[in-house]
């Protein structure tokens, strides 16, 4: 299996080069087409036909700087894609970034975004939900979240695959198959507060391992008691295993509960020092 289309957010954030480099690395390995999308930041509900304005108009004084900024972001995207030698195209979209990415993601196999940075947060999103959260919930596509900490611009090889039997975990595992097939280490980990005092559904674990094996993914498995914080336990195990990618389902509870209470997926999205592939 290979990814065929990868969508990456292009902007002038200090984190943009790292996210574009990783997206390009994935495309180079899979022979995929890379789509870089930059947005004006003005909702399509305000300018449904785009925000191009006539010269020397009052509207142009507002929209022209936004368009120039988006084009500069795409120039940076194209420079990286050209250097990497991957098939690519640039998309300038007159919309707010989260909405535009959620729509464009429906025509991609994988979306690459950066971890939310409070210093560069988008002011139009509520504080409880940021870019990766919004796209995950609304795009119906897996999202690869690139951390703030420096990461090698190469496909990950040591993967922590989190499994709890949920629909979201199943979606994440299937979405990650192209990366798992090229990994040198895959650890299927079940976090259960009952371990080791209660029986574990070993049949489900065996079925998951067999599923992976039929996709030419060789994986080991482990059971881990998360204590009272599954998110923290996940990141601790990733450090212990020297993993360079975490794969997990996102927002397994109701959206309302996740927004109020947080959860393992939210903690990992906020704090992970390594790339995380999530699916909802």
LUMDRENSE-563812 format. One line per 2 residues: number of its first residue (from 1); for each residue x, z, y of N, C-alpha, C. Coordinates in steps of 0.1 Angstrom, whole numbers, plus 5000, padded with zeros to 4 digits. Layout:
NUM = X/Z/Y/X/Z/Y/X/Z/Y ~ ...
***
This chain:
1 = 5008/5000/4988/5000/5000/5000/5009/5000/5012 ~ 5004/4993/5023/5011/4993/5035/5001/4994/5047
3 = 5006/5000/5058/4998/4999/5070/4999/4985/5076 ~ 4988/4980/5081/4989/4966/5087/4988/4966/5102
5 = 4981/4976/5107/4979/4977/5122/4981/4992/5126 ~ 4990/4994/5135/4993/5008/5141/4990/5007/5156
7 = 4983/5017/5160/4979/5018/5174/4987/5030/5180 ~ 4994/5027/5192/5001/5038/5198/4997/5039/5213
9 = 4996/5051/5218/4993/5053/5232/5005/5051/5240 ~ 5004/5042/5250/5015/5040/5260/5012/5045/5273
11 = 5020/5054/5278/5019/5059/5292/5032/5063/5297 ~ 5033/5069/5309/5046/5073/5315/5050/5087/5313
13 = 5043/5093/5303/5047/5107/5299/5061/5107/5294 ~ 5068/5119/5296/5082/5120/5290/5082/5120/5275
15 = 5070/5121/5269/5070/5121/5254/5067/5107/5249 ~ 5064/5097/5258/5060/5084/5253/5071/5077/5245
17 = 5084/5077/5249/5094/5070/5241/5094/5075/5227 ~ 5094/5088/5225/5095/5093/5211/5083/5088/5203
19 = 5071/5088/5208/5059/5084/5200/5060/5069/5197 ~ 5064/5061/5207/5065/5047/5205/5076/5044/5195
21 = 5087/5051/5196/5098/5048/5186/5093/5051/5172 ~ 5086/5062/5170/5081/5065/5156/5071/5055/5152
23 = 5062/5051/5161/5052/5041/5157/5059/5028/5153 ~ 5069/5024/5161/5077/5012/5158/5084/5013/5144
25 = 5089/5025/5141/5096/5027/5129/5087/5025/5117 ~ 5075/5031/5118/5065/5029/5108/5061/5014/5106
27 = 5060/5007/5117/5057/4993/5116/5068/4985/5110 ~ 5080/4988/5114/5092/4981/5108/5093/4983/5093
29 = 5089/4995/5088/5090/4997/5074/5079/4991/5066 ~ 5067/4990/5072/5055/4985/5065/5052/4970/5069
31 = 5060/4964/5078/5056/4951/5082/5043/4950/5090 ~ 5040/4961/5097/5027/4962/5104/5028/4957/5118
33 = 5017/4954/5124/5015/4950/5137/5013/4962/5146 ~ 5020/4963/5157/5020/4974/5166/5012/4971/5179
35 = 5002/4979/5182/4994/4977/5194/4997/4988/5203 ~ 5002/4985/5215/5004/4995/5225/4993/4995/5235
37 = 4986/5006/5238/4975/5006/5247/4978/5015/5259 ~ 4976/5010/5271/4977/5018/5283/4964/5017/5290
39 = 4960/5028/5296/4947/5029/5302/4948/5032/5317 ~ 4938/5027/5325/4938/5030/5339/4935/5044/5343
41 = 4927/5050/5334/4922/5064/5336/4909/5065/5343 ~ 4903/5053/5346/4890/5053/5352/4880/5049/5341
43 = 4869/5057/5340/4860/5055/5329/4853/5041/5330 ~ 4851/5035/5318/4845/5022/5317/4830/5023/5322
45 = 4825/5035/5323/4811/5037/5328/4811/5034/5343 ~ 4822/5036/5350/4823/5034/5364/4826/5019/5367
47 = 4835/5013/5359/4838/4999/5361/4837/4992/5347 ~ 4825/4989/5343/4823/4984/5329/4830/4970/5327
49 = 4833/4963/5338/4839/4950/5337/4854/4950/5341 ~ 4860/4963/5341/4873/4964/5345/4874/4968/5360
51 = 4886/4972/5364/4888/4977/5378/4897/4968/5386 ~ 4898/4955/5382/4905/4946/5391/4897/4944/5404
53 = 4903/4945/5416/4896/4944/5428/4903/4933/5437 ~ 4895/4928/5446/4900/4917/5455/4911/4923/5464
55 = 4921/4914/5468/4932/4919/5476/4927/4924/5490 ~ 4934/4934/5494/4931/4940/5507/4918/4946/5509
57 = 4912/4951/5498/4899/4957/5498/4901/4972/5497 ~ 4891/4980/5500/4892/4995/5499/4893/4998/5484
59 = 4886/4991/5476/4887/4994/5461/4901/4991/5456 ~ 4907/4981/5461/4920/4977/5456/4930/4988/5459
61 = 4928/4995/5471/4937/5006/5475/4937/5017/5465 ~ 4926/5018/5458/4924/5029/5447/4929/5024/5434
63 = 4925/5012/5430/4927/5007/5416/4941/5001/5414 ~ 4947/4994/5424/4960/4988/5422/4971/4997/5417
65 = 4972/5009/5423/4982/5019/5418/4980/5022/5403 ~ 4967/5023/5399/4964/5027/5385/4968/5015/5376
67 = 4965/5003/5380/4969/4992/5372/4984/4990/5371 ~ 4991/4993/5383/5006/4992/5382/5012/5002/5373
69 = 5006/5014/5373/5011/5025/5364/5009/5021/5350 ~ 4998/5015/5346/4995/5011/5332/5004/5000/5328
71 = 5007/4991/5337/5016/4979/5334/5030/4984/5332 ~ 5034/4994/5340/5048/5000/5338/5049/5007/5324
73 = 5038/5013/5320/5038/5020/5307/5039/5009/5296 ~ 5032/4998/5298/5033/4987/5288/5047/4980/5288
75 = 5053/4980/5299/5067/4974/5300/5076/4983/5291 ~ 5075/4996/5292/5083/5005/5284/5080/5003/5269
77 = 5067/5002/5266/5063/5000/5252/5069/4987/5247 ~ 5068/4976/5255/5074/4963/5250/5089/4963/5248
79 = 5096/4971/5257/5110/4972/5255/5114/4978/5242 ~ 5107/4989/5238/5110/4995/5225/5106/4986/5214
81 = 5094/4980/5214/5090/4971/5203/5099/4959/5202 ~ 5103/4954/5213/5112/4942/5212/5126/4946/5206
83 = 5131/4958/5210/5143/4962/5204/5142/4965/5189 ~ 5131/4970/5185/5128/4973/5171/5125/4960/5163
85 = 5122/4950/5170/5119/4937/5163/5106/4937/5155 ~ 5096/4944/5160/5083/4945/5153/5073/4936/5160
87 = 5064/4931/5152/5052/4923/5158/5044/4933/5166 ~ 5041/4928/5179/5034/4938/5187/5026/4930/5198
89 = 5017/4938/5204/5009/4933/5215/5006/4944/5224 ~ 5004/4941/5237/5000/4951/5247/4986/4950/5251
91 = 4979/4961/5253/4965/4961/5257/4964/4970/5270 ~ 4960/4965/5281/4957/4973/5293/4942/4974/5293
93 = 4937/4987/5293/4923/4990/5291/4918/4997/5304 ~ 4907/4993/5310/4901/5000/5321/4892/5010/5315
95 = 4897/5022/5313/4890/5033/5307/4898/5046/5307 ~ 4892/5057/5304/4899/5069/5302/4906/5068/5289
97 = 4918/5074/5288/4926/5072/5276/4920/5077/5263 ~ 4914/5089/5263/4908/5094/5250/4897/5085/5245
99 = 4888/5080/5254/4877/5072/5250/4882/5058/5245 ~ 4892/5053/5252/4897/5039/5249/4904/5040/5236
101 = 4912/5050/5233/4920/5051/5221/4910/5053/5209 ~ 4900/5061/5211/4890/5063/5200/4883/5050/5196
103 = 4881/5042/5206/4874/5029/5203/4884/5019/5196 ~ 4896/5018/5202/4906/5009/5197/4910/5013/5183
105 = 4910/5026/5180/4915/5031/5167/4906/5026/5155 ~ 4894/5022/5158/4886/5017/5147/4891/5004/5141
107 = 4900/4998/5148/4906/4985/5143/4921/4987/5139 ~ 4924/4999/5136/4938/5002/5132/4938/5011/5120
109 = 4949/5010/5112/4951/5018/5100/4956/5032/5104 ~ 4963/5033/5115/4969/5046/5119/4971/5046/5134
111 = 4968/5058/5140/4970/5060/5154/4981/5070/5156 ~ 4990/5067/5166/5001/5076/5169/5000/5081/5183
113 = 4999/5094/5184/4997/5101/5197/5008/5112/5198 ~ 5009/5118/5210/5018/5129/5211/5010/5142/5211
115 = 5016/5153/5207/5011/5166/5208/5007/5169/5222 ~ 4996/5176/5224/4992/5179/5237/5002/5188/5245
117 = 5005/5184/5257/5014/5191/5265/5007/5197/5277 ~ 5006/5211/5278/4998/5217/5289/5003/5212/5303
119 = 5016/5209/5304/5021/5204/5317/5017/5190/5320 ~ 5012/5182/5310/5008/5169/5312/4994/5166/5307
121 = 4986/5176/5307/4972/5175/5301/4964/5166/5310 ~ 4954/5160/5304/4945/5152/5311/4934/5161/5317
123 = 4932/5161/5330/4923/5170/5336/4909/5168/5333 ~ 4905/5156/5328/4891/5153/5326/4886/5158/5313
125 = 4895/5163/5304/4891/5168/5291/4889/5183/5292 ~ 4879/5189/5285/4877/5203/5285/4889/5210/5279
127 = 4892/5222/5283/4904/5229/5278/4904/5231/5264 ~ 4892/5232/5257/4892/5234/5243/4895/5222/5235
129 = 4895/5210/5241/4897/5198/5233/4907/5189/5241 ~ 4918/5185/5234/4927/5176/5241/4928/5163/5233
131 = 4938/5155/5237/4938/5141/5233/4938/5140/5217 ~ 4947/5146/5210/4946/5144/5195/4933/5148/5189
133 = 4928/5160/5194/4915/5165/5189/4904/5155/5191 ~ 4904/5150/5203/4893/5141/5207/4893/5128/5198
135 = 4905/5122/5197/4906/5110/5190/4903/5112/5175 ~ 4908/5123/5169/4906/5126/5155/4891/5127/5153
137 = 4884/5134/5161/4869/5136/5159/4861/5124/5161 ~ 4866/5115/5170/4857/5103/5174/4862/5090/5168
139 = 4873/5089/5162/4879/5076/5159/4876/5072/5144 ~ 4875/5082/5135/4873/5079/5121/4885/5072/5115
141 = 4897/5075/5121/4910/5070/5116/4920/5081/5116 ~ 4930/5080/5107/4940/5091/5106/4949/5090/5119
143 = 4954/5101/5123/4962/5102/5135/4975/5109/5132 ~ 4986/5102/5136/5000/5108/5134/5003/5114/5147
145 = 5005/5128/5148/5007/5135/5160/5022/5138/5161 ~ 5029/5133/5171/5043/5135/5173/5046/5147/5181
147 = 5055/5156/5177/5056/5168/5185/5065/5167/5197 ~ 5065/5177/5205/5074/5177/5217/5088/5178/5214
149 = 5091/5185/5203/5105/5187/5199/5111/5173/5194 ~ 5123/5171/5196/5129/5158/5192/5128/5156/5177
151 = 5124/5144/5173/5123/5140/5159/5130/5127/5157 ~ 5136/5125/5146/5143/5112/5143/5133/5100/5144
153 = 5137/5089/5150/5128/5078/5151/5128/5070/5138 ~ 5124/5076/5128/5124/5070/5114/5112/5076/5106
155 = 5108/5068/5096/5097/5073/5088/5101/5086/5081 ~ 5092/5095/5080/5094/5108/5073/5096/5106/5058
157 = 5104/5115/5052/5107/5114/5038/5104/5126/5030 ~ 5102/5138/5036/5100/5150/5030/5086/5156/5035
159 = 5076/5155/5026/5062/5157/5030/5056/5169/5024 ~ 5050/5177/5033/5042/5188/5028/5027/5184/5029
161 = 5021/5182/5017/5007/5177/5016/4998/5189/5013 ~ 4990/5193/5023/4981/5204/5022/4968/5200/5015
163 = 4964/5208/5005/4952/5204/4997/4943/5217/4996 ~ 4930/5215/4999/4920/5225/4997/4908/5220/4990
165 = 4908/5208/4986/4897/5202/4979/4886/5197/4989 ~ 4888/5198/5002/4877/5194/5011/4877/5178/5013
167 = 4866/5174/5019/4865/5159/5022/4876/5155/5032 ~ 4879/5164/5041/4890/5161/5051/4904/5160/5045
169 = 4906/5169/5036/4919/5169/5029/4921/5156/5020 ~ 4910/5152/5014/4910/5140/5006/4912/5128/5015
171 = 4906/5128/5027/4908/5117/5036/4922/5116/5041 ~ 4928/5128/5044/4942/5128/5048/4952/5123/5037
173 = 4949/5128/5025/4958/5124/5014/4957/5109/5012 ~ 4945/5103/5012/4944/5088/5010/4951/5081/5022
175 = 4949/5086/5034/4954/5079/5046/4969/5079/5046 ~ 4975/5089/5039/4990/5091/5039/4997/5083/5028
177 = 4989/5077/5019/4995/5071/5007/5007/5062/5011 ~ 5006/5053/5021/5017/5044/5024/5030/5052/5027
179 = 5029/5063/5034/5040/5072/5037/5045/5079/5025 ~ 5036/5084/5017/5039/5092/5005/5047/5083/4995
181 = 5043/5071/4994/5049/5062/4984/5064/5060/4987 ~ 5068/5062/5000/5082/5060/5003/5089/5073/5006
183 = 5083/5084/5003/5089/5097/5005/5098/5101/4993 ~ 5108/5109/4995/5117/5114/4985/5112/5127/4980
185 = 5103/5134/4987/5099/5147/4983/5084/5149/4988 ~ 5075/5151/4979/5061/5154/4982/5057/5167/4975
187 = 5053/5177/4983/5048/5189/4978/5033/5191/4980 ~ 5025/5190/4970/5011/5193/4971/5009/5208/4971
189 = 5004/5214/4982/5004/5228/4983/4989/5232/4985 ~ 4985/5242/4977/4972/5248/4978/4973/5262/4984
191 = 4967/5263/4996/4967/5276/5002/4954/5284/4998 ~ 4956/5295/4991/4944/5302/4987/4946/5317/4988
193 = 4937/5324/4995/4939/5339/4997/4938/5346/4984 ~ 4932/5340/4973/4930/5346/4961/4943/5346/4952
195 = 4952/5338/4955/4964/5337/4946/4973/5349/4948 ~ 4978/5356/4938/4977/5352/4924/4967/5360/4916
197 = 4957/5366/4922/4949/5375/4915/4936/5369/4909 ~ 4934/5356/4912/4922/5350/4906/4926/5336/4900
199 = 4917/5331/4892/4920/5318/4886/4919/5307/4896 ~ 4928/5298/4895/4929/5286/4904/4923/5274/4897
201 = 4917/5265/4904/4911/5253/4898/4922/5244/4895 ~ 4928/5246/4883/4940/5238/4879/4936/5224/4876
203 = 4923/5222/4872/4919/5208/4869/4919/5200/4881 ~ 4914/5206/4893/4914/5198/4905/4928/5195/4910
205 = 4938/5204/4908/4952/5202/4911/4957/5190/4903 ~ 4954/5191/4890/4959/5181/4881/4953/5167/4884
207 = 4940/5167/4888/4934/5155/4892/4941/5149/4905 ~ 4944/5158/4914/4951/5153/4927/4964/5147/4923
209 = 4972/5154/4915/4985/5149/4911/4984/5136/4904 ~ 4974/5135/4895/4972/5122/4888/4968/5111/4897
211 = 4960/5114/4907/4956/5104/4917/4968/5099/4924 ~ 4977/5108/4928/4989/5104/4935/4998/5096/4926
213 = 4999/5101/4914/5008/5093/4904/5003/5079/4902 ~ 4991/5077/4902/4986/5063/4900/4989/5054/4912
215 = 4992/5061/4923/4997/5054/4935/5012/5054/4936 ~ 5018/5057/4926/5033/5057/4925/5039/5068/4934
217 = 5032/5079/4936/5037/5090/4944/5040/5102/4934 ~ 5053/5105/4934/5057/5117/4925/5056/5129/4933
219 = 5048/5138/4929/5046/5151/4937/5047/5163/4928 ~ 5052/5174/4934/5052/5187/4928/5040/5194/4934
221 = 5037/5206/4929/5027/5214/4935/5031/5228/4936 ~ 5024/5235/4945/5027/5249/4948/5015/5256/4952
223 = 5014/5269/4949/5003/5278/4954/5009/5288/4964 ~ 5002/5290/4975/5007/5299/4985/4995/5307/4991
225 = 4997/5320/4992/4988/5329/4999/4990/5328/5014 ~ 4981/5323/5022/4983/5321/5036/4982/5334/5044
227 = 4978/5345/5038/4976/5357/5045/4964/5355/5054 ~ 4965/5360/5067/4953/5358/5076/4955/5346/5085
229 = 4965/5338/5083/4967/5327/5093/4972/5315/5085 ~ 4963/5306/5081/4967/5294/5073/4976/5285/5081
231 = 4973/5284/5094/4981/5275/5103/4995/5279/5103 ~ 4998/5292/5106/5011/5298/5106/5018/5296/5092
233 = 5010/5299/5082/5016/5298/5068/5020/5283/5065 ~ 5012/5274/5070/5016/5260/5068/5029/5256/5075
235 = 5030/5260/5087/5043/5257/5095/5055/5265/5089 ~ 5053/5277/5084/5064/5284/5078/5068/5277/5065
237 = 5059/5273/5057/5063/5266/5045/5069/5252/5048 ~ 5065/5245/5058/5072/5233/5062/5086/5236/5066
239 = 5089/5247/5073/5103/5250/5076/5111/5253/5063 ~ 5104/5261/5054/5111/5265/5042/5115/5253/5033
241 = 5106/5243/5033/5109/5231/5025/5116/5220/5033 ~ 5120/5223/5045/5127/5213/5053/5119/5200/5054
243 = 5106/5202/5055/5097/5190/5056/5098/5183/5069 ~ 5096/5170/5069/5096/5163/5082/5083/5156/5084
245 = 5073/5160/5076/5059/5156/5079/5049/5165/5072 ~ 5039/5169/5079/5028/5177/5073/5016/5167/5072
247 = 5009/5167/5061/4996/5159/5059/4985/5169/5056 ~ 4975/5169/5064/4964/5178/5062/4951/5173/5068
249 = 4940/5178/5062/4927/5175/5068/4925/5183/5081 ~ 4916/5177/5090/4914/5183/5103/4900/5187/5105
251 = 4898/5199/5111/4885/5204/5114/4875/5204/5103 ~ 4879/5212/5093/4871/5214/5081/4858/5221/5083
253 = 4858/5230/5093/4846/5237/5097/4838/5228/5106 ~ 4826/5233/5111/4819/5226/5121/4827/5224/5133
255 = 4824/5213/5141/4831/5211/5153/4829/5223/5163 ~ 4817/5228/5163/4814/5239/5173/4822/5251/5169
257 = 4823/5254/5156/4831/5266/5152/4845/5264/5154 ~ 4851/5252/5152/4865/5249/5155/4868/5251/5170
259 = 4859/5246/5178/4861/5247/5193/4862/5262/5197 ~ 4853/5270/5191/4853/5284/5195/4863/5292/5189
261 = 4866/5290/5176/4875/5299/5169/4889/5294/5166 ~ 4891/5281/5169/4904/5276/5165/4904/5272/5151
263 = 4914/5276/5143/4915/5273/5129/4929/5268/5126 ~ 4931/5265/5113/4944/5261/5109/4948/5248/5115
265 = 4938/5238/5115/4941/5225/5121/4945/5226/5136 ~ 4938/5234/5143/4941/5235/5157/4954/5242/5160
267 = 4957/5252/5152/4970/5259/5153/4982/5249/5150 ~ 4980/5241/5140/4991/5232/5136/4992/5221/5147
269 = 4981/5216/5152/4981/5206/5163/4989/5211/5175 ~ 4987/5224/5178/4993/5229/5190/5008/5233/5188
271 = 5011/5238/5176/5024/5244/5175/5034/5237/5166 ~ 5030/5227/5159/5039/5220/5149/5052/5215/5156
273 = 5064/5218/5150/5076/5212/5156/5080/5199/5148 ~ 5071/5194/5140/5074/5182/5132/5061/5173/5133
275 = 5062/5160/5129/5050/5152/5129/5040/5157/5119 ~ 5027/5155/5123/5016/5159/5115/5006/5147/5114
277 = 5003/5143/5101/4993/5133/5099/4980/5140/5096 ~ 4969/5138/5104/4956/5144/5101/4945/5134/5100
279 = 4935/5138/5093/4923/5129/5092/4911/5139/5092 ~ 4900/5133/5097/4888/5141/5098/4877/5135/5090
***
